[in-house]
Amino acid sequence: MIEHKNIEFIYKQNLESDIIEYLAQRLKIDLRDAMEKYYSSKLAKQIENGENGIENLDYKNLAEDLIENEL
């Protein structure tokens, strides 16, 4: 049986991938640049730490918030 921590880890990885892909498409940049923008953001740290349940929000909303407030 898969442990809860493993499921949470996989979920966060998928969320991060979705955010990065969305950033790349929305900003018309390559994935490497989108990764750099995401991983250097406050949002990435908040998701990693699970602050305020932010990891449970829709990836598009999170990416749009990142674009609007951090880029």
N, C-alpha and C positions, 0 to 999 in steps of 0.2 A: 504494500500500500504506500502511496506517495505521501510524504509528510506535508503538513500544512506549510512549513517554511519553504519547501521546494516549489509548491504551487505558487506561493506568493512571489518567489524569485522569478519564476517563469512568467508570471503575469506582468511583473514590472519590466522584464526584458522585452516582452511583446509591446507593452505600452510605449517604452522608449523607442523601439523600432518604428512603431506607427507614427510617433511624433516626428522623428527624424525624416521619414519618408514624406510626411505631409509638409514639413518645412522645405524640403528640397523641391517639391512640386510647386508649392505656393510662392516661394521666393525665386524659383527658376535657377537654382544652384545645384551643384553636384552633391552627392551624398556625403562626401568627405567634408565639405564646407558646412553642410547641415549638421553633421555630427559635432564639428568643432563648436558651432553656435549653441547647440543643445548642451553639450557637456561642460561648457564654460558658463552656463546660465544658473541662476538661482533656482529655477524650476527643477533642474536635474538634481540638485542637492535636496530639495523638498521631497521629490519623489523617492529618492534613495533613502531618506530618513523617515518616510511615511508621515510627514507632517500634516496634521489636520485632515487626514484621509484624502489628500489631494490626488493620490494615485487611483482613486475610484472615479474620477471625473473623465469625461470624454476626451480622447486624445486631440480631436480637432479644436475643442475649446481651450485646452491647455496650450496647444501650439499657437493659436491666435493670440492668447494672452501673452505668451512669450514674445511674439512679434510686436505686439502693441506696447508692451511695457519694458522689454529688455533690449530690443534691437534698434 
